[in-house]
Amino acid sequence: MFALLFCYLLSFSFISADCGLSCDPTKLSCESSHQCFDDDSCECKITSKSFLSVRPFFEAASPAKVALIRKEMQELRCNNGSLFQAVPFGGKTLKAERLAWYFGPSCKRVLTVAEDAAQNPDILANQLNIYTQNGTFESKFCLSPEQQFAGVGLNYRTHFGYGDQNKGFFIDITLPIYHVRNRMHLEEVVLNNGGGPLTPDVVDSVRAAFKQSSWCFGRINDCDDVSYTGLSEIDAQIGYGWGREQAFMHSYIGVLIPTGNRVKGRKVFEPIIGWNHQVGAHFGSSFGIRIWHDECKDRSIWYEMAIDSRYLFENRQIRSFDVKNKPWSRYMMVYANQAQAQQAMALCDGGDMQAGMLLGTPGINIFTQPVKVTGRFQRTYNTAFAIDLSQWTLEGGYNFYCRDEECVKLACPWSELTDGPAFKSLLGCGQTDDVQQIGDNFNNNNVTAFANYADNIITEDDLDLSSAEAPCMLSNRLYGSVGYSCDTHYCRVLFGLGGSYEFSGDNTGINRWGAWGKLAVIY
């Protein structure tokens, strides 16, 4: 319990009462130190994604699970014994700018918002339902996404059927319990408030826009964190192995039974534990060979490797997506159907120009739908050197992880949406504009009258479902650990500590540090 508390406090020791982390509002300017990362960074490969799938920290072939216990497995095979380990762990993501690019519309850390399109903003304020008295709103904002996690991994393994040949079977059960806390850290500097909101139904800041009650999905709370705690999945394996004094190898097949939470899409960067509630099947092997041994002093050096391959099957989730070639178009205003456009036109024709201009539907409510998600294949390779010094063990290694891009398909036919939605022109009054972007209306040169509404209906072929998919990625992890074991009358007890640093070459993966403790009982 002490080790669990230690890792939990270590994981969250960097959270301050202040909202800001790495995006100081007083520095939101073109001269900001963040600017050197913008636009041309080789690390910015992915933008305008609505969902991030974070690899669980404690899993098959992960350092936190396999470090330090392989030597103990040797005795299990000889004695048909069992092992139980409890591994408290914690950690935190790094390089917030890479996650900001991932979720943002472009490779910019600081984004400009304005009502006046002539200022060439990154986002036209009216698309976020920002309308002011003077029509001169202007601000800058940035995101600094961050995740902290803590938990404990419980693992039980028992061997049976081993005889004189040192060959036999084993059953392995893993139960990872997680607490995940995410923050987007939206920070904004309003340069011109435009005289306040135009009506009570609109907002006058980016902060207010991303948490307005009319948005059912894709919301971003500036300072609030969102968290989830629970058992992420049950990993059950059965395998066969053999062992000798100088080498060992075992292989297994297993099933992942999801017990964590489901993807609902209500907030950006929602905390998800496990594999997005997807059922999985996996198989793998581990082996080790002793490359040096000093029998007199009971010292040895081992080279060890573990490999795990898994496939995540299809399930239903709620995700948001863009229209092709329109980053962040999921946040653009639309007419939900032709009837709503006709209502807006009628208001203008009746003399209520303001109401006819404002009437519309937040795109996020239309472009968030039930989808079928297949996680496809994922692979983990762990390689390490372990130095055994009688009761002490030192281990250092490298962990490599890669995954396929998810496959996302609509769960319900898009045509079921009555008449089909269309992008609302910022002029309103029933007019549509299928050329505009979230940051440019091209001087309203492409506005289409209500009579031609059908020409601008957004079809299923227009949807960019890849914006809702977690991309393929490669991730690297370096780690080190130290353990001490001692024998009692009834069992052997192992105590260990370890730490790792995970990194990726671009923003398809996350950078984070992690630490863990380990208590294992072998009997």
C-alpha positions as CSV (number, residue, x, y, z in Angstrom):
1,M,0.0,0.0,0.0
2,F,2.9,2.4,0.7
3,A,4.4,1.8,-2.7
4,L,1.0,2.4,-4.3
5,L,0.6,5.7,-2.4
6,F,4.1,6.7,-3.3
7,C,3.6,6.2,-7.1
8,Y,0.2,7.9,-6.9
9,L,1.6,11.0,-5.3
10,L,4.6,11.0,-7.6
11,S,2.3,10.9,-10.6
12,F,0.2,13.9,-9.5
13,S,2.9,16.0,-7.8
14,F,3.1,18.3,-10.8
15,I,-0.5,19.4,-10.7
16,S,-0.9,22.9,-9.4
17,A,-3.9,24.9,-8.4
18,D,-3.2,27.3,-11.2
19,C,-4.9,26.4,-14.5
20,G,-1.9,27.0,-16.7
21,L,1.0,24.6,-17.2
22,S,3.0,25.4,-20.3
23,C,0.8,28.1,-22.0
24,D,1.2,31.3,-20.2
25,P,-1.5,33.8,-21.3
26,T,0.9,36.7,-21.0
27,K,3.1,35.1,-23.7
28,L,0.4,34.4,-26.2
29,S,1.8,36.5,-29.1
30,C,3.6,36.0,-32.4
31,E,6.9,36.4,-30.5
32,S,6.0,33.6,-28.1
33,S,8.7,31.0,-27.5
34,H,6.1,28.4,-28.8
35,Q,6.2,30.0,-32.2
36,C,9.5,28.3,-33.2
37,F,7.6,24.9,-33.1
38,D,4.8,26.0,-35.4
39,D,4.2,25.1,-39.0
40,D,7.4,23.5,-40.0
41,S,8.2,21.1,-37.2
42,C,9.1,17.6,-38.3
43,E,7.3,16.4,-35.1
44,C,3.9,17.6,-36.3
45,K,2.6,14.8,-38.5
46,I,-1.0,14.6,-37.5
47,T,-3.6,17.4,-37.0
48,S,-7.4,17.7,-36.5
49,K,-7.8,14.4,-34.7
50,S,-10.9,14.0,-32.5
51,F,-9.7,11.0,-30.5
52,L,-6.4,9.8,-29.0
53,S,-6.0,6.1,-28.0
54,V,-3.3,5.9,-25.3
55,R,-1.4,2.7,-24.9
56,P,-2.0,1.2,-21.4
57,F,1.1,1.2,-19.2
58,F,0.7,-2.2,-17.6
59,E,0.1,-5.0,-20.2
60,A,1.7,-8.1,-21.6
61,A,5.4,-7.6,-22.6
62,S,5.5,-4.2,-20.9
63,P,8.5,-3.4,-18.7
64,A,6.3,-2.8,-15.6
65,K,5.0,-6.4,-15.9
66,V,7.9,-8.5,-17.0
67,A,10.9,-6.8,-15.4
68,L,12.7,-8.7,-12.6
69,I,10.5,-11.8,-12.5
70,R,11.9,-13.9,-15.3
71,K,14.6,-15.5,-13.0
72,E,11.8,-16.3,-10.5
73,M,10.0,-18.1,-13.3
74,Q,12.8,-20.7,-13.5
75,E,12.0,-21.9,-10.0
76,L,8.2,-22.0,-10.8
77,R,8.8,-24.4,-13.6
78,C,10.9,-26.7,-11.5
79,N,8.4,-26.8,-8.6
80,N,5.0,-26.3,-10.4
81,G,4.8,-23.2,-8.3
82,S,2.8,-19.9,-8.5
83,L,3.6,-16.2,-8.6
84,F,1.6,-13.2,-7.5
85,Q,2.8,-9.7,-8.1
86,A,1.3,-6.3,-7.3
87,V,2.8,-3.4,-9.3
88,P,1.8,0.1,-8.3
89,F,2.6,2.6,-11.1
90,G,2.2,6.2,-12.1
91,G,3.3,8.7,-14.7
92,K,2.6,11.7,-16.8
93,T,2.7,12.9,-20.4
94,L,5.3,15.3,-21.7
95,K,5.6,17.7,-24.7
96,A,2.2,19.2,-24.6
97,E,2.7,21.0,-27.9
98,R,2.7,17.7,-29.8
99,L,-0.7,16.8,-28.3
100,A,-2.0,20.3,-29.1
101,W,-1.1,19.8,-32.7
102,Y,-2.7,16.4,-32.7
103,F,-6.1,17.8,-31.6
104,G,-5.8,21.2,-33.2
105,P,-6.6,22.3,-36.7
106,S,-3.0,22.9,-37.8
107,C,0.6,22.7,-36.7
108,K,0.2,25.9,-34.6
109,R,0.4,26.2,-30.9
110,V,-1.2,29.6,-30.6
111,L,-4.4,30.0,-32.6
112,T,-6.1,33.3,-33.5
113,V,-9.8,33.9,-33.5
114,A,-11.6,36.9,-35.0
115,E,-15.1,37.9,-36.3
116,D,-13.5,39.9,-39.1
117,A,-12.3,37.5,-41.8
118,A,-10.1,40.3,-43.2
119,Q,-7.7,39.6,-40.2
120,N,-7.0,36.1,-41.6
121,P,-7.6,34.3,-38.3
122,D,-7.1,30.6,-37.8
123,I,-10.7,30.4,-36.7
124,L,-13.7,32.6,-37.7
125,A,-15.3,33.4,-34.4
126,N,-18.9,33.1,-35.8
127,Q,-18.2,29.4,-36.5
128,L,-17.9,28.9,-32.7
129,N,-21.1,30.8,-32.1
130,I,-19.2,33.9,-31.0
131,Y,-21.1,37.1,-32.0
132,T,-20.5,40.4,-30.3
133,Q,-22.2,43.8,-30.3
134,N,-19.5,45.5,-32.4
135,G,-18.5,42.5,-34.5
136,T,-14.9,43.1,-33.6
137,F,-14.1,40.2,-31.4
138,E,-10.4,39.0,-31.4
139,S,-8.5,36.6,-29.2
140,K,-5.7,34.1,-29.1
141,F,-5.8,30.8,-27.4
142,C,-3.7,27.6,-27.0
143,L,-4.1,24.1,-25.8
144,S,-1.7,22.2,-23.5
145,P,-3.2,18.7,-23.2
146,E,-1.8,16.5,-20.4
147,Q,-2.5,13.1,-18.9
148,Q,-1.6,11.8,-15.4
149,F,-2.2,8.2,-14.6
150,A,-1.7,6.0,-11.6
151,G,-2.8,2.5,-10.7
152,V,-1.8,-1.0,-9.7
153,G,-1.3,-4.1,-11.8
154,L,-2.3,-7.4,-10.3
155,N,-0.8,-10.5,-11.9
156,Y,-1.2,-14.2,-10.9
157,R,0.6,-17.0,-12.6
158,T,0.6,-20.8,-11.8
159,H,2.5,-23.6,-13.5
160,F,1.4,-27.2,-13.7
161,G,2.3,-30.4,-15.4
162,Y,6.1,-29.9,-15.2
163,G,8.0,-33.1,-14.8
164,D,11.6,-34.2,-15.2
165,Q,11.8,-32.7,-18.7
166,N,11.1,-29.2,-17.2
167,K,8.2,-28.8,-19.7
168,G,4.6,-27.9,-18.8
169,F,1.7,-25.5,-18.9
170,F,0.8,-22.3,-17.1
171,I,-2.1,-20.0,-16.6
172,D,-1.6,-16.2,-16.3
173,I,-4.3,-13.7,-15.2
174,T,-3.7,-10.0,-15.2
175,L,-6.0,-7.3,-13.7
176,P,-4.8,-3.7,-14.2
177,I,-6.6,-1.0,-12.2
178,Y,-6.1,2.5,-13.4
179,H,-6.9,6.1,-12.4
180,V,-6.5,8.4,-15.4
181,R,-6.9,12.2,-15.3
182,N,-6.8,14.3,-18.4
183,R,-6.7,18.1,-18.9
184,M,-6.8,20.2,-22.1
185,H,-5.6,23.4,-20.4
186,L,-7.3,25.8,-22.8
187,E,-6.0,29.3,-22.2
188,E,-7.1,32.4,-23.9
189,V,-6.2,36.1,-24.1
190,V,-9.1,38.2,-25.4
191,L,-7.6,41.1,-27.3
192,N,-11.0,42.7,-28.2
193,N,-14.2,41.6,-26.6
194,G,-16.3,43.3,-29.2
195,G,-18.6,45.0,-26.7
196,G,-19.9,41.8,-25.2
197,P,-22.2,39.1,-26.6
198,L,-24.8,40.1,-29.2
199,T,-27.6,38.1,-27.5
200,P,-28.0,35.8,-24.5
201,D,-27.9,32.8,-26.9
202,V,-24.3,33.4,-28.1
203,V,-20.9,33.5,-26.4
204,D,-18.1,36.1,-26.3
205,S,-15.0,34.0,-25.8
206,V,-13.3,30.8,-27.0
207,R,-13.4,29.4,-23.4
208,A,-17.2,29.9,-23.3
209,A,-17.6,28.5,-26.8
210,F,-16.1,25.1,-26.0
211,K,-18.2,24.5,-23.0
212,Q,-21.5,26.0,-24.2
213,S,-24.5,23.9,-23.3
214,S,-25.7,23.7,-26.9
215,W,-22.7,21.5,-27.8
216,C,-23.5,17.9,-26.9
217,F,-20.0,16.6,-27.8
218,G,-16.5,17.7,-28.4
219,R,-16.4,20.1,-25.5
220,I,-13.2,21.5,-23.9
221,N,-13.2,22.7,-20.3
222,D,-10.4,25.2,-19.8
223,C,-9.2,24.3,-16.3
224,D,-11.4,21.4,-15.3
225,D,-9.9,17.9,-15.4
226,V,-11.8,14.8,-16.3
227,S,-10.9,11.4,-14.8
228,Y,-11.9,7.8,-14.6
229,T,-11.0,5.0,-12.3
230,G,-11.6,1.3,-12.7
231,L,-10.5,-2.1,-13.9
232,S,-9.4,-1.7,-17.5
233,E,-9.6,-5.3,-18.7
234,I,-9.1,-9.0,-17.7
235,D,-6.2,-10.6,-19.5
236,A,-6.4,-14.4,-19.3
237,Q,-3.6,-16.5,-20.9
238,I,-2.8,-20.2,-21.2
239,G,0.6,-21.3,-22.3
240,Y,3.3,-23.9,-22.6
241,G,7.0,-23.6,-21.8
242,W,10.3,-25.2,-20.9
243,G,13.2,-24.2,-18.8
244,R,16.8,-25.1,-18.2
245,E,19.4,-23.7,-15.9
246,Q,20.9,-21.7,-18.7
247,A,17.8,-20.9,-20.8
248,F,14.1,-20.8,-20.9
249,M,11.2,-20.2,-23.3
250,H,7.4,-20.1,-23.2
251,S,4.6,-19.2,-25.5
252,Y,0.9,-18.4,-24.8
253,I,-2.4,-17.4,-26.3
254,G,-4.8,-15.2,-24.5
255,V,-8.0,-13.1,-24.5
256,L,-8.6,-9.5,-23.4
257,I,-12.0,-9.1,-21.8
258,P,-12.9,-5.3,-21.6
259,T,-14.1,-4.0,-18.3
260,G,-13.2,-0.3,-18.6
261,N,-15.2,2.6,-19.9
262,R,-16.6,3.3,-23.3
263,V,-15.8,6.2,-25.7
264,K,-18.6,8.7,-25.6
265,G,-17.1,11.7,-27.4
266,R,-18.6,14.2,-25.0
267,K,-15.3,15.9,-24.3
268,V,-12.0,16.1,-26.3
269,F,-9.3,13.9,-24.8
270,E,-11.7,11.9,-22.6
271,P,-10.0,9.6,-20.1
272,I,-10.2,6.0,-21.3
273,I,-8.7,3.0,-19.5
274,G,-7.8,-0.1,-21.4
275,W,-8.3,-0.7,-25.1
276,N,-11.4,1.4,-25.7
277,H,-13.6,-1.4,-24.4
278,Q,-12.7,-3.6,-27.3
279,V,-12.4,-7.4,-27.0
280,G,-9.0,-8.6,-28.0
281,A,-7.1,-11.8,-28.7
282,H,-3.3,-12.0,-28.4
283,F,-0.4,-14.4,-28.4
284,G,3.2,-14.1,-27.6
285,S,6.5,-15.7,-26.4
286,S,9.3,-14.9,-24.1
287,F,12.7,-16.4,-23.9
288,G,16.0,-15.9,-22.1
289,I,19.5,-17.2,-22.4
290,R,22.3,-17.0,-19.8
291,I,25.4,-15.4,-21.6
292,W,27.7,-15.3,-18.6
293,H,27.9,-17.1,-15.2
294,D,30.2,-17.0,-12.2
295,E,29.2,-20.1,-10.2
296,C,31.5,-19.3,-7.2
297,K,29.9,-15.9,-6.6
298,D,26.5,-16.8,-7.9
299,R,26.5,-14.1,-10.5
300,S,25.2,-14.2,-14.1
301,I,24.1,-12.1,-17.0
302,W,21.0,-12.9,-19.0
303,Y,19.6,-11.7,-22.3
304,E,15.9,-11.8,-22.4
305,M,13.1,-10.9,-24.9
306,A,9.3,-10.8,-24.8
307,I,7.0,-10.5,-27.8
308,D,3.2,-9.9,-27.7
309,S,0.9,-9.5,-30.7
310,R,-2.8,-8.7,-30.3
311,Y,-5.8,-8.0,-32.4
312,L,-8.7,-5.7,-31.2
313,F,-12.1,-6.6,-32.6
314,E,-14.9,-4.3,-33.7
315,N,-17.1,-2.5,-31.3
316,R,-19.4,0.5,-31.2
317,Q,-18.2,3.9,-30.0
318,I,-19.2,7.5,-30.3
319,R,-16.7,9.6,-32.2
320,S,-16.5,13.0,-34.0
321,F,-15.2,13.5,-37.5
322,D,-14.6,16.3,-40.1
323,V,-15.5,16.8,-43.7
324,K,-12.8,16.0,-46.2
325,N,-10.2,18.8,-46.7
326,K,-11.8,20.9,-43.9
327,P,-9.8,20.6,-40.6
328,W,-12.0,21.2,-37.6
329,S,-15.1,21.4,-39.8
330,R,-16.9,19.4,-37.1
331,Y,-17.0,22.7,-35.2
332,M,-18.5,24.7,-38.1
333,M,-22.1,25.8,-38.0
334,V,-24.6,23.9,-40.2
335,Y,-28.2,23.7,-41.0
336,A,-29.3,20.3,-39.7
337,N,-31.7,19.9,-42.6
338,Q,-33.6,21.9,-45.2
339,A,-36.4,22.7,-42.8
340,Q,-34.1,24.6,-40.5
341,A,-32.6,26.5,-43.4
342,Q,-36.1,27.4,-44.5
343,Q,-37.0,28.6,-41.0
344,A,-33.9,30.9,-41.0
345,M,-34.9,32.3,-44.4
346,A,-38.5,32.9,-43.2
347,L,-37.2,34.9,-40.2
348,C,-35.1,37.1,-42.4
349,D,-38.0,37.6,-44.9
350,G,-40.2,38.5,-41.9
351,G,-37.8,41.3,-40.8
352,D,-36.0,39.5,-38.0
353,M,-32.6,39.6,-39.6
354,Q,-30.7,38.9,-36.4
355,A,-32.6,35.7,-35.6
356,G,-32.3,34.6,-39.2
357,M,-28.6,35.1,-39.2
358,L,-28.0,33.3,-35.9
359,L,-30.3,30.3,-36.4
360,G,-28.3,27.1,-37.0
361,T,-26.9,23.9,-35.5
362,P,-23.4,23.3,-34.0
363,G,-21.7,21.0,-36.4
364,I,-20.3,19.0,-33.5
365,N,-23.8,17.7,-32.8
366,I,-24.1,16.5,-36.4
367,F,-20.6,15.2,-37.0
368,T,-20.6,13.1,-33.9
369,Q,-22.2,9.7,-34.6
370,P,-22.1,6.1,-33.5
371,V,-19.4,4.3,-35.3
372,K,-17.9,0.8,-35.6
373,V,-14.3,0.8,-34.6
374,T,-11.8,-2.0,-35.3
375,G,-8.5,-1.7,-33.5
376,R,-6.6,-4.1,-35.7
377,F,-3.2,-5.5,-34.9
378,Q,-0.8,-4.2,-32.3
379,R,2.7,-5.5,-31.4
380,T,5.0,-5.1,-28.5
381,Y,8.7,-6.2,-28.4
382,N,10.7,-6.0,-25.2
383,T,14.4,-6.8,-25.0
384,A,16.6,-6.5,-22.0
385,F,19.8,-7.4,-20.2
386,A,19.5,-8.6,-16.6
387,I,22.4,-8.9,-14.1
388,D,21.8,-11.3,-11.3
389,L,24.0,-10.6,-8.2
390,S,22.9,-13.3,-5.8
391,Q,19.9,-11.6,-4.1
392,W,20.0,-8.4,-6.2
393,T,18.9,-8.0,-9.9
394,L,19.6,-5.1,-12.2
395,E,17.7,-4.9,-15.4
396,G,17.7,-2.4,-18.3
397,G,16.0,-2.7,-21.6
398,Y,14.2,-1.3,-24.6
399,N,10.5,-1.7,-25.4
400,F,9.1,-1.1,-28.9
401,Y,5.4,-0.8,-29.7
402,C,3.6,-0.4,-33.0
403,R,-0.1,-0.4,-34.0
404,D,-2.1,-0.3,-37.2
405,E,-4.4,2.6,-38.0
406,E,-7.9,2.0,-36.6
407,C,-10.8,1.3,-39.1
408,V,-13.8,3.5,-38.4
409,K,-17.1,3.1,-40.1
410,L,-20.5,4.7,-39.6
411,A,-22.8,2.4,-37.5
412,C,-26.0,4.0,-38.9
413,P,-26.6,5.2,-42.5
414,W,-25.8,8.9,-43.0
415,S,-28.9,9.2,-45.2
416,E,-31.1,8.7,-42.1
417,L,-30.5,12.3,-41.3
418,T,-33.6,14.0,-42.7
419,D,-32.8,15.9,-45.9
420,G,-29.1,16.0,-45.0
421,P,-27.1,18.8,-43.3
422,A,-25.3,21.6,-45.1
423,F,-22.8,24.2,-44.0
424,K,-24.5,27.4,-43.0
425,S,-23.3,30.6,-44.6
426,L,-22.1,33.1,-42.0
427,L,-24.7,35.4,-43.5
428,G,-27.4,33.0,-42.4
429,C,-30.9,33.5,-43.6
430,G,-31.1,30.0,-45.1
431,Q,-28.0,30.4,-47.3
432,T,-25.3,27.7,-47.4
433,D,-21.6,27.7,-48.3
434,D,-19.8,24.4,-49.0
435,V,-16.5,26.1,-49.8
436,Q,-15.8,28.0,-46.6
437,Q,-13.3,26.7,-44.0
438,I,-13.3,27.2,-40.3
439,G,-10.9,30.0,-40.7
440,D,-11.9,31.5,-44.1
441,N,-15.2,32.4,-45.8
442,F,-13.6,33.6,-49.0
443,N,-15.5,36.9,-48.8
444,N,-18.8,35.0,-49.1
445,N,-18.2,34.5,-52.8
446,N,-19.6,31.0,-52.7
447,V,-22.8,31.6,-50.8
448,T,-25.7,29.6,-52.2
449,A,-29.3,30.7,-51.9
450,F,-31.9,28.5,-50.1
451,A,-33.5,27.5,-53.4
452,N,-30.3,25.5,-54.2
453,Y,-29.9,24.0,-50.7
454,A,-29.8,20.5,-52.2
455,D,-26.6,21.3,-54.1
456,N,-24.7,21.7,-50.8
457,I,-26.0,18.8,-48.8
458,I,-23.1,17.0,-47.0
459,T,-23.1,13.4,-48.2
460,E,-21.5,10.3,-46.7
461,D,-18.8,10.5,-49.3
462,D,-17.9,14.0,-48.0
463,L,-17.1,12.7,-44.5
464,D,-13.5,12.3,-43.4
465,L,-13.8,9.3,-41.0
466,S,-10.0,9.1,-40.8
467,S,-10.1,12.2,-38.5
468,A,-11.9,10.0,-36.0
469,E,-9.3,7.2,-36.2
470,A,-6.3,6.7,-34.0
471,P,-3.4,6.7,-36.5
472,C,-0.8,4.0,-36.9
473,M,2.2,4.8,-34.7
474,L,5.6,3.6,-33.5
475,S,6.6,4.2,-29.9
476,N,9.9,3.6,-28.0
477,R,10.4,3.0,-24.3
478,L,13.7,2.9,-22.4
479,Y,13.6,1.5,-18.9
480,G,15.7,0.4,-15.9
481,S,14.8,-1.5,-12.7
482,V,16.4,-2.9,-9.6
483,G,15.1,-5.7,-7.4
484,Y,15.9,-7.5,-4.2
485,S,14.7,-11.0,-3.3
486,C,14.8,-13.0,-0.1
487,D,13.7,-16.5,1.0
488,T,11.3,-17.2,3.8
489,H,10.2,-20.5,5.2
490,Y,7.2,-20.7,2.8
491,C,8.1,-18.5,-0.2
492,R,10.4,-16.1,-1.9
493,V,9.6,-12.4,-1.8
494,L,10.8,-9.9,-4.4
495,F,10.9,-6.1,-4.0
496,G,11.6,-3.9,-6.9
497,L,11.6,-0.4,-8.3
498,G,11.7,0.8,-11.9
499,G,11.3,3.7,-14.2
500,S,10.8,4.3,-18.0
501,Y,10.7,7.1,-20.6
502,E,8.5,6.6,-23.6
503,F,9.0,8.7,-26.8
504,S,7.9,8.8,-30.4
505,G,9.5,10.4,-33.5
506,D,6.3,12.5,-34.2
507,N,3.0,13.4,-32.7
508,T,1.3,10.1,-33.6
509,G,2.6,8.9,-30.3
510,I,2.9,10.4,-26.8
511,N,6.0,11.2,-24.7
512,R,5.7,10.3,-21.1
513,W,7.6,9.1,-18.1
514,G,6.5,6.3,-15.8
515,A,7.6,4.8,-12.5
516,W,6.6,1.6,-10.7
517,G,7.2,-0.4,-7.6
518,K,6.9,-4.2,-7.4
519,L,6.1,-6.7,-4.7
520,A,6.1,-10.3,-5.9
521,V,5.6,-13.5,-3.9
522,I,6.8,-16.8,-5.4
523,Y,5.6,-20.0,-3.7
